[in-house]
Amino acid sequence: MADLDVGDLAPQFDLPRDGGGSLSLAAFSGKPIVLYFYPQDDTTSCTQEAISFSQLKPDFEKAGAVVIGLSPDTARKHDKFKSKYNLTIDLAADEERKVIESYHLWVEKSMYGRKYMGVERATFLIGRDGRIARIWRKVRVKGHAEEVLEAVRAL
Protein backbone atom coordinates (compact mmCIF):
# COMPACT_ATOMS: atom_id res chain seq x y z
CA MET A 1 0.00 0.00 0.00
CA ALA A 2 1.40 3.38 -1.02
CA ASP A 3 1.98 6.20 1.45
CA LEU A 4 -0.57 8.98 1.63
CA ASP A 5 0.28 12.13 -0.28
CA VAL A 6 -0.89 15.72 -0.55
CA GLY A 7 -4.21 15.76 -2.43
CA ASP A 8 -5.34 12.34 -1.20
CA LEU A 9 -8.58 12.03 0.74
CA ALA A 10 -7.77 11.73 4.44
CA PRO A 11 -8.71 8.29 5.82
CA GLN A 12 -11.83 8.65 7.95
CA PHE A 13 -12.06 7.50 11.55
CA ASP A 14 -14.31 7.45 14.59
CA LEU A 15 -12.35 6.80 17.79
CA PRO A 16 -12.83 7.01 21.56
CA ARG A 17 -11.66 10.33 22.96
CA ASP A 18 -10.56 11.93 26.17
CA GLY A 19 -13.47 12.84 28.40
CA GLY A 20 -15.73 10.16 26.89
CA GLY A 21 -17.55 9.99 23.60
CA SER A 22 -15.80 9.79 20.27
CA LEU A 23 -13.92 11.89 17.74
CA SER A 24 -14.39 11.59 14.00
CA LEU A 25 -13.11 13.50 11.00
CA ALA A 26 -16.64 13.68 9.65
CA ALA A 27 -17.70 15.73 12.69
CA PHE A 28 -15.39 18.53 11.55
CA SER A 29 -16.29 18.47 7.87
CA GLY A 30 -15.75 21.86 6.25
CA LYS A 31 -13.04 22.90 8.72
CA PRO A 32 -9.29 22.55 8.44
CA ILE A 33 -8.09 19.76 10.73
CA VAL A 34 -4.63 19.40 12.21
CA LEU A 35 -4.25 15.69 12.93
CA TYR A 36 -1.04 14.92 14.70
CA PHE A 37 0.17 11.44 15.57
CA TYR A 38 2.45 10.82 18.52
CA PRO A 39 3.87 7.69 20.16
CA GLN A 40 2.83 7.93 23.81
CA ASP A 41 1.27 10.14 26.47
CA ASP A 42 3.46 11.63 29.19
CA THR A 43 6.86 11.22 27.52
CA THR A 44 9.16 14.21 27.09
CA SER A 45 8.72 15.00 23.38
CA CYS A 46 5.05 14.01 23.27
CA THR A 47 4.31 16.22 26.28
CA GLN A 48 6.17 19.20 24.77
CA GLU A 49 4.25 18.76 21.50
CA ALA A 50 0.86 18.56 23.25
CA ILE A 51 1.64 21.63 25.36
CA SER A 52 2.72 23.58 22.26
CA PHE A 53 -0.48 22.75 20.38
CA SER A 54 -2.57 23.53 23.50
CA GLN A 55 -0.90 26.93 23.94
CA LEU A 56 -1.68 27.78 20.31
CA LYS A 57 -5.22 26.36 20.34
CA PRO A 58 -6.85 29.85 20.43
CA ASP A 59 -4.82 30.81 17.34
CA PHE A 60 -5.81 27.60 15.53
CA GLU A 61 -9.47 28.28 16.42
CA LYS A 62 -9.18 31.87 15.19
CA ALA A 63 -7.92 30.43 11.89
CA GLY A 64 -10.96 28.11 11.85
CA ALA A 65 -9.01 24.91 12.50
CA VAL A 66 -9.39 21.99 14.90
CA VAL A 67 -6.38 20.22 16.47
CA ILE A 68 -6.58 16.49 17.24
CA GLY A 69 -3.77 14.49 18.81
CA LEU A 70 -3.85 10.74 18.18
CA SER A 71 -1.88 7.94 19.82
CA PRO A 72 -2.37 4.27 20.69
CA ASP A 73 -2.95 5.18 24.37
CA THR A 74 -6.35 4.58 25.99
CA ALA A 75 -8.91 7.35 26.44
CA ARG A 76 -8.44 6.97 30.20
CA LYS A 77 -4.68 7.55 29.85
CA HIS A 78 -5.46 10.61 27.69
CA ASP A 79 -7.66 11.96 30.52
CA LYS A 80 -4.78 11.68 33.00
CA PHE A 81 -2.35 13.23 30.49
CA LYS A 82 -4.65 16.19 29.81
CA SER A 83 -5.28 16.76 33.50
CA LYS A 84 -1.61 16.56 34.49
CA TYR A 85 -0.51 19.17 31.93
CA ASN A 86 -3.73 21.24 31.56
CA LEU A 87 -3.96 20.32 27.88
CA THR A 88 -6.81 21.82 25.88
CA ILE A 89 -6.59 19.95 22.57
CA ASP A 90 -8.70 16.91 21.71
CA LEU A 91 -7.02 13.51 22.03
CA ALA A 92 -8.17 10.38 20.17
CA ALA A 93 -7.38 6.85 21.37
CA ASP A 94 -6.37 4.36 18.67
CA GLU A 95 -5.61 1.34 20.85
CA GLU A 96 -5.92 -1.10 17.93
CA ARG A 97 -3.74 1.16 15.73
CA LYS A 98 -6.19 0.93 12.81
CA VAL A 99 -6.05 4.66 12.06
CA ILE A 100 -2.30 4.83 12.70
CA GLU A 101 -1.87 2.02 10.17
CA SER A 102 -4.27 3.61 7.66
CA TYR A 103 -2.01 6.69 7.71
CA HIS A 104 1.04 4.39 7.29
CA LEU A 105 2.60 5.49 10.57
CA TRP A 106 3.16 2.13 12.30
CA VAL A 107 6.81 1.78 11.37
CA GLU A 108 10.04 0.10 12.33
CA LYS A 109 12.06 2.32 14.63
CA SER A 110 15.49 2.00 16.16
CA MET A 111 16.86 3.18 19.49
CA TYR A 112 20.33 2.36 20.77
CA GLY A 113 20.63 -0.30 18.08
CA ARG A 114 17.39 -2.04 19.10
CA LYS A 115 14.72 -2.30 16.41
CA TYR A 116 11.02 -2.19 17.34
CA MET A 117 7.66 -1.17 15.90
CA GLY A 118 6.15 2.16 16.91
CA VAL A 119 4.26 5.28 15.87
CA GLU A 120 6.10 7.71 13.61
CA ARG A 121 5.59 11.27 14.87
CA ALA A 122 3.77 12.98 12.01
CA THR A 123 1.21 15.71 11.35
CA PHE A 124 -1.39 15.91 8.60
CA LEU A 125 -3.13 19.15 7.71
CA ILE A 126 -6.50 18.25 6.24
CA GLY A 127 -8.26 20.92 4.23
CA ARG A 128 -11.92 21.89 4.33
CA ASP A 129 -12.53 19.48 1.43
CA GLY A 130 -11.26 16.47 3.41
CA ARG A 131 -8.08 16.21 1.35
CA ILE A 132 -4.58 16.23 2.76
CA ALA A 133 -3.13 19.71 2.27
CA ARG A 134 0.26 19.19 3.94
CA ILE A 135 2.23 16.40 5.64
CA TRP A 136 5.06 16.61 8.15
CA ARG A 137 6.86 13.31 8.83
CA LYS A 138 9.48 12.48 11.45
CA VAL A 139 8.54 15.69 13.21
CA ARG A 140 10.98 17.56 15.42
CA VAL A 141 8.86 19.07 18.20
CA LYS A 142 10.55 22.45 18.72
CA GLY A 143 8.76 25.05 16.60
CA HIS A 144 6.51 22.48 14.95
CA ALA A 145 3.15 23.75 16.26
CA GLU A 146 4.03 27.26 15.09
CA GLU A 147 4.96 25.97 11.62
CA VAL A 148 1.66 24.07 11.38
CA LEU A 149 -0.27 27.19 12.46
CA GLU A 150 1.35 29.18 9.64
CA ALA A 151 0.32 26.47 7.16
CA VAL A 152 -3.27 26.61 8.46
CA ARG A 153 -3.32 30.37 8.03
CA ALA A 154 -2.04 29.97 4.45
CA LEU A 155 -4.91 27.64 3.44
PyMOL commands that set and color helices and strands:
alter all, ss='L'
color gray80, all
select helices_A, chain A and resi 26-28+44-55+57-62+75-85+98-102+144-154
alter helices_A, ss='H'
color red, helices_A
select strands_A, chain A and resi 14-16+22-24+33-37+66-71+90-93+106-111+114-119+122-126+132-137
alter strands_A, ss='S'
color yellow, strands_A
deselect
rebuild
show_as cartoon
